[in-house]
Amino acid sequence: MPRIHPRPARRAATALVALPVLLLAAGCGYGSKAVTSGDPKPVGGKKVDGLDEVKIGYFPNVTHATPLVGLRSGGPIPEELGGTRVKTQVFNAGPAAIEALNAKDGVDMTWVGPSPAINGYVKSGGQNLRIVAGATSGGASLVVNPKKIRSVDDLKGKKIATPQLGNTQDVALLHYLKGKGIEVSPETGEGETSVLRQDNKEIPTTFQQGGIDGAWVPEPTASNLVSKGGKRLLNEKELWKGGKFVTTNLVVRQDFLKKHPDVVEAVLRGSVKTNAWIRSHPDAAKKRINEALQRDAGKRLPGKVLDTAFAQIDVTDDPLAATLRQQADHASSVGLLKEARLNGIYDLTPLNRVLESEGRPALTDAGLGPDDRP
């Protein structure tokens, strides 16, 4: 990836207004442990906003291709930050990332799925985060043991895993089962189909040992299960208009966005450049993703698994805001949210400024931006 020199950023003004929101129906199990990974060295030069360090989180998933590729030394994000150091944390699931975003000494920004972002925003009364960009669409599937489950009619009485209570795939599974008339307790996972919440890295082993009959999981876990004899019973793309739905967003703590808008914009410039590079250099991008997975998850993916997983995702700057609203409705319908009031969850002002500088059209927040609050 070519080295990219930082450009001066313009300051973003952000309105922070209180939003009354009803309480969540259930907690989200904020128990995953963050792991500090090897961080890129600062490129040098002027520190953006005079800030010594920005703390950024992400997951070791193919659906997090943007940070896996763009955060490493020589990548666009450290380049745009100049003398400001990047400190990274690696999470196993979204609820833990949101917990770290809320912590006093946690992360300032993180890539995360839509359901934990919604949950965190609603639980805080609209005070803790803003979604500032998209990252990926797609890349989630229901993979099953074909000897036990041949069709969706066979899901009753079976045990299906998801990465964590309240994470994006957990909500998707619960909503899908409810739509098929299969009742499951959202909190305990008990019901006509059992839902087991388990770490992504543990699910393939449990699947091979027969402890679960299938799993609704992101990439590369889904393709890994297929490589171990599983069948992709349902690609989540099939459930969405045009096959597009938000899988990964970039979110930032609201107070950090207010104090350091130039840092946020620098990260966004790097993110946009990273996504463009991934789309133009898929083979090189897969190599970088595998290097990152080796470092952050301790293991590279076999070439065939990586190829299949990478083909399932679409890298995008668009947060696909309309689909986030739908996912919030799904969480409400299964009992994980009493009400999903999302006005103000987005601030795409800095992203659209970056896109405008490249002659690209602005992206929409579907009426959920900070200026759309009642």
Residue pairs with C-beta under 8 A, 6 or more apart in sequence:
1 69
1 74
1 75
1 76
1 277
1 281
1 284
1 288
3 74
3 79
4 76
4 79
4 80
4 270
4 273
5 79
6 43
6 45
6 48
6 79
6 80
6 81
6 82
6 266
6 269
7 80
7 269
9 48
9 261
9 262
9 265
9 266
9 269
10 262
10 265
10 353
11 261
11 262
12 257
12 261
12 264
12 265
12 347
12 349
12 350
12 353
13 261
13 349
14 130
14 254
14 257
14 258
14 261
14 347
14 349
14 370
15 370
15 371
15 373
16 127
16 254
16 258
16 370
17 344
17 370
17 373
18 125
18 126
18 127
19 125
19 126
19 127
19 341
19 343
19 344
19 373
20 125
20 341
21 122
21 125
21 126
21 339
21 341
22 122
22 338
22 339
22 341
23 123
23 338
24 119
24 122
24 123
24 336
24 337
24 338
25 186
25 335
25 336
25 337
25 338
26 165
26 166
26 186
26 187
26 335
26 336
27 165
27 166
28 95
28 98
28 116
28 119
28 164
28 165
28 166
28 167
28 336
29 95
29 164
29 165
29 166
29 197
30 95
30 96
30 98
30 99
31 95
31 96
32 91
32 92
32 93
32 95
32 96
32 164
32 199
33 92
33 96
34 57
34 89
34 90
34 91
34 96
34 97
34 100
35 89
35 90
35 91
35 296
36 87
36 88
36 89
36 90
37 88
37 89
37 90
37 295
37 296
38 295
39 85
39 86
39 87
39 88
40 71
40 72
40 73
40 74
40 75
40 78
40 86
41 73
41 78
41 85
42 78
42 81
42 82
42 83
42 84
42 85
42 86
43 78
43 79
43 81
43 82
43 83
44 82
44 83
45 82
45 83
46 82
46 83
47 82
47 83
47 84
48 80
48 81
48 82
48 83
48 84
48 260
48 262
48 263
48 266
49 84
49 259
49 260
49 261
49 262
49 263
51 84
51 260
51 263
52 84
52 85
53 84
53 85
53 86
53 87
54 81
54 84
54 85
54 86
54 87
54 108
54 109
54 260
54 263
54 267
55 87
55 88
55 89
55 106
55 107
55 108
55 109
56 67
56 71
56 86
56 87
56 88
56 89
56 107
56 108
56 109
56 110
56 267
57 88
57 89
57 90
57 91
57 97
57 100
57 101
57 107
57 109
57 110
57 111
57 112
58 64
58 67
58 68
58 71
58 88
58 90
58 91
58 110
58 111
59 90
59 91
59 92
59 93
59 94
59 97
59 111
59 112
60 68
60 90
60 292
60 293
60 296
60 297
61 200
61 218
61 219
61 220
61 221
62 68
62 139
62 218
62 219
62 220
62 289
62 306
62 309
62 310
62 312
62 313
63 113
63 135
63 136
63 139
63 140
63 218
63 219
63 247
63 248
63 313
64 111
64 135
64 136
64 248
65 135
65 136
65 278
65 285
65 289
65 310
65 313
65 315
66 111
66 135
66 136
66 248
66 250
66 271
66 274
66 275
66 278
66 315
67 77
67 88
67 111
67 135
68 288
68 289
68 292
68 293
68 296
69 75
69 274
69 277
69 278
69 285
69 288
69 289
69 292
70 76
70 77
70 270
70 271
70 273
70 274
70 277
71 77
71 78
71 86
71 88
72 78
72 288
72 291
72 292
75 270
75 274
76 269
76 270
76 271
76 273
76 274
76 277
77 86
77 266
77 267
77 270
77 271
77 274
78 86
78 270
79 270
80 266
80 267
80 269
80 270
80 273
81 263
81 266
81 267
81 270
82 266
84 263
84 266
89 100
89 106
89 107
89 110
90 296
90 297
91 97
91 100
91 110
92 163
92 164
92 199
92 200
92 201
93 116
93 163
93 164
93 167
93 199
93 200
94 112
94 113
94 115
94 116
94 117
94 164
94 166
94 167
94 168
95 116
95 119
95 164
95 165
95 166
95 167
96 164
97 107
97 110
97 111
97 112
97 116
98 110
98 112
98 116
98 117
98 119
98 120
98 128
98 129
99 106
100 106
100 107
100 110
101 107
101 108
101 109
101 110
101 120
101 128
101 129
101 251
101 253
102 120
102 124
102 128
102 253
107 253
108 252
108 253
108 256
108 260
108 263
109 250
109 251
109 252
109 253
109 256
109 264
109 267
110 250
110 251
111 135
111 248
111 249
111 250
111 251
112 248
112 249
112 251
113 167
113 168
113 169
113 218
113 247
113 248
113 249
114 168
114 246
114 247
114 249
114 323
114 324
114 327
114 328
115 166
115 167
115 168
115 170
115 171
115 327
115 331
115 336
116 166
116 167
116 168
117 129
117 131
117 249
117 251
117 324
117 345
118 324
118 327
118 328
118 331
118 337
118 340
118 342
118 345
119 166
119 331
119 336
119 337
120 128
120 129
121 128
121 129
121 342
121 345
122 337
122 339
122 340
122 341
122 342
126 341
126 343
126 344
126 345
127 254
128 253
128 254
129 251
129 252
129 253
129 254
129 345
130 251
130 252
130 254
130 257
130 344
130 345
130 346
130 347
130 370
131 249
131 250
131 251
131 319
131 321
131 324
131 345
131 346
131 347
132 250
132 251
132 252
132 257
132 264
132 268
132 346
132 347
132 348
132 350
132 351
133 249
133 250
133 268
133 271
133 272
133 317
133 319
133 348
133 351
134 246
134 248
134 249
134 250
134 316
134 317
134 318
134 319
134 320
134 363
135 247
135 248
135 249
135 250
135 271
135 275
135 315
135 316
136 247
136 248
136 313
136 314
136 315
136 316
137 244
137 245
137 246
137 247
137 313
137 314
137 316
137 318
137 320
138 236
138 237
138 243
138 244
138 245
138 247
138 312
138 313
138 314
139 218
139 219
139 222
139 247
139 309
139 312
139 313
140 168
140 169
140 172
140 216
140 217
140 218
140 219
140 222
140 236
140 247
141 216
141 217
141 219
141 222
141 232
141 233
141 234
141 235
141 236
141 312
142 160
142 173
142 176
142 214
142 215
142 216
142 232
142 233
142 234
142 236
143 214
143 215
143 217
143 222
143 225
143 226
143 230
143 231
143 232
143 233
144 158
144 160
144 213
144 214
144 230
144 231
144 233
145 207
145 210
145 213
145 214
145 229
145 230
145 231
146 229
146 230
146 231
148 154
148 158
148 213
148 214
149 155
149 158
149 213
149 214
149 231
149 233
151 233
152 180
152 233
152 234
155 177
155 180
155 182
155 193
156 182
156 192
156 193
157 192
157 193
158 193
158 194
158 213
158 214
159 193
159 194
159 195
159 196
159 211
159 212
159 213
160 173
160 193
160 194
160 195
160 196
160 212
160 213
160 214
160 215
160 216
161 195
161 196
161 197
161 198
161 203
161 206
161 207
161 212
161 214
161 215
161 216
161 217
162 169
162 170
162 173
162 195
162 196
162 197
162 198
162 215
162 216
162 217
163 169
163 170
163 197
163 198
163 199
163 200
163 203
163 217
163 218
163 221
164 170
164 197
164 199
165 187
165 189
165 197
166 331
166 336
168 218
168 247
168 327
169 216
169 217
169 218
170 195
170 197
170 216
171 327
171 330
171 331
171 334
171 336
172 216
172 236
172 327
172 330
173 195
173 216
174 184
174 186
174 195
174 330
174 334
174 336
175 330
175 331
175 333
175 334
176 216
176 234
176 239
177 183
177 184
177 191
177 192
177 193
177 195
178 184
178 333
178 334
182 191
182 192
182 193
183 191
183 192
184 190
184 191
184 192
184 193
184 194
184 195
185 191
186 334
186 335
186 336
187 335
189 195
189 196
189 197
196 206
196 211
196 212
198 206
198 212
200 217
200 218
200 221
201 297
203 212
203 215
203 217
203 221
203 225
204 221
204 224
204 225
204 228
206 212
207 214
207 215
207 225
207 228
207 230
208 228
208 229
214 230
214 233
215 221
215 222
215 225
216 236
217 225
218 247
219 309
219 310
219 312
219 313
220 293
220 301
220 305
220 306
220 309
222 232
222 309
222 312
223 305
223 306
223 308
223 309
223 312
224 301
224 305
224 309
226 232
226 305
226 308
227 302
227 304
227 305
227 308
235 312
236 245
237 243
237 244
237 245
239 245
240 323
244 314
244 320
244 323
245 320
245 323
245 326
245 327
246 319
246 320
246 321
246 323
246 324
246 327
247 313
249 319
249 324
250 267
250 268
250 271
252 264
256 263
256 264
257 264
257 347
261 350
264 350
265 350
265 353
265 354
268 350
268 351
268 354
269 354
271 317
272 317
272 351
272 354
272 355
272 358
275 315
275 316
275 317
277 285
278 285
278 315
279 315
282 310
285 310
286 306
286 307
286 310
289 306
289 310
290 300
290 301
290 306
291 300
293 299
293 300
293 301
294 300
301 309
317 351
317 355
317 363
318 363
319 346
319 348
319 363
319 365
321 346
321 364
321 365
321 366
321 368
322 364
322 366
324 342
324 345
324 366
324 368
325 340
325 342
325 366
325 368
328 337
328 340
328 342
329 340
331 337
331 340
332 338
332 339
332 340
342 368
343 367
343 368
343 372
343 373
343 374
344 368
344 369
344 370
344 372
344 373
345 368
346 365
346 366
346 368
346 369
346 370
347 365
347 369
347 370
348 362
348 363
348 364
348 365
348 369
349 369
351 363
352 362
352 363
355 361
355 362
355 363
356 362
365 372
